[in-house]
């Protein structure tokens, strides 16, 4: 029997094609026939239709047909891993509490999250860099991607701007996912998706990577990395924490630490700026004039504003008399809080018991001898004139060698309470054999009796007070050394009114102020006598007895 030629084969094929429609049912197998087969692809997108045909072919993105459903071919991979993903939605193990973080498939004690260049997926420490939104959106290599689906389709859009297949020439149009003979595209009210004939009404990806077609509209799916202040890719923004002194504003971290401030600390270890010369930073962070504001100019420290010229000026009173001009529209101040004047009326103190006078530009006040007015009493000695100020002295005993004995003297050599001089009992000068201001030496026992007596003083009636400053650099009273004060009235026995045992510190190298009430002798004429007695060896290194600024007041 001869082999059929090519023409014969083509004729046979054409005959068979004419008998078999597209759905694979033989014309002879019509309902009622003995070998009838009805294809069944309900709920299937691939595989056998039950009659020797196919329900569809799977795309490359999901090439594996499992029970009529196209699935992604995935092979788990845990090689070299002890934790993390196996690549197929499974795991390679869990980390123990001792090393709870999975870092690149290895369990570690510490981990620093890293989402650089990632919008989804693992942050490297078991956390997330973000979640992808949308039914067909999945995370691939840290980026959100769309996985197409062609279930129940043989053509048309796969939902991710991809295709479910092309239609043949005899049924070139796609209608509802099926290939048909004729079709009129319809994109009325659509931005994207199927035009009803296998075509597209628009491509959402042209608007941006986060746009997807949903219900014929291009919809952007915002992506926000957890705990990050950033733009969401859809014209919006994600709220999240910022650094020190910053606030999240519309997806950007803005520095607000220095808002409304010109200077000062920004609260984060930095500065909001420096003020120019002559200005200082206020607590509110504003540069304000640290000195005097003169017109619109800030005067520097020590300057004043001259009211005549309205300019900054440095006043000077060097070599000028009190109450004369200071060169800047002011006057040189008088000493001791006195008052400047041009005439007597400028000095009025509204006190009838004083006479007010203006002399040489200064006010002077003297008690008025008017019945009923009190005239204050003051008697004082500072020894600053360098004389004994009317005092009389006596001393005996002491001294290591003849001509080298302690004595009373007015001197500046050994110090004073108010410079330059004080009344001193000791050896201010020793001819170079001993240090200056020496009173005693332990190898030469001595006894002494020394007195210093004021001239006659007539005390006023009323309350009278004696005050003076003393430095008692001698031995303690218990050691046989004593400083006392005696009142010597003209017509009455003398009496001791004070001794250094009354002081909180009866001896030492510091100045102490002493105040004694002598009102019992008011109205009498008296002398005041300081007495120093030594009946024992004075301790080594002492300098002696000092008196200064003696003052008697009373009468008012």
Number of C-alpha atoms within 10 A of each C-alpha: 3 4 6 8 8 9 9 11 11 11 11 12 12 12 11 12 13 11 13 15 11 9 12 17 18 17 13 13 14 13 11 8 10 9 10 14 16 14 16 14 18 10 12 22 25 25 20 17 20 13 14 12 15 19 23 25 20 24 20 11 13 17 15 18 19 13 13 23 21 24 17 17 12 12 9 13 14 17 9 10 18 18 19 24 18 18 13 12 8 12 16 18 17 13 18 12 10 9 13 17 24 24 21 15 20 16 23 17 13 11 16 10 14 14 19 9 9 19 23 23 21 20 20 19 19 15 15 19 26 22 19 22 17 14 10 15 19 18 19 12 12 19 18 22 18 21 18 19 23 26 20 20 24 26 24 29 25 23 20 21 21 15 20 24 22 15 19 12 10 11 15 18 25 29 23 18 23 19 24 18 13 12 16 10 16 14 16 9 9 17 19 23 27 25 23 20 22 28 20 20 20 19 16 22 15 8 13 11 15 22 20 26 20 17 11 18 17 20 17 22 17 18 23 23 20 19 13 18 21 22 18 20 17 16 10 13 20 21 21 18 14 17 11 13 15 15 19 20 16 16 18 18 19 14 16 14 18 19 11 11 19 18 20 21 17 19 12 10 7 11 14 17 17 13 17 11 11 17 19 18 20 15 11 11 20 17 20 15 20 16 17 18 18 19 12 8 14 21 23 18 12 11 17 22 23 17 14 8 11 14 18 21 20 15 19 14 15 8 6 12 15 19 21 15 16 19 14 19 14 16 18 18 17 16 10 6 7 14 17 22 18 14 15 16 12 15 20 15 12 8 11 12 18 19 16 22 19 19 13 14 18 20 21 18 15 11 15 15 12 11 7 7 13 14 17 11 15 14 13 15 19 23 23 20 11 15 14 20 16 11 17 13 17 12 18 13 14 23 22 17 8 7 9 16 19 27 21 21 19 22 20 17 14 21 15 24 20 13 12 16 24 28 28 27 25 24 24 24 17 15 11 7 8 14 14 16 21 22 27 25 18 12 10 12 15 17 16 16 16 19 22 20 19 18 13 15 14 16 24 21 16 13 17 22 17 18 17 19 19 25 22 23 20 25 21 18 16 9 14 14 21 22 21 17 20 18 20 20 18 12 9 9 8 15 11 13 13 18 17 19 15 10 12 8 12 19 23 17 15 11 17 18 13 15 13 14 14 17 17 11 19 18 15 16 15 21 18 20 21 19 20 19 17 21 14 15 19 23 17 14 15 19 25 25 21 24 24 26 20 16 16 20 18 20 17 13
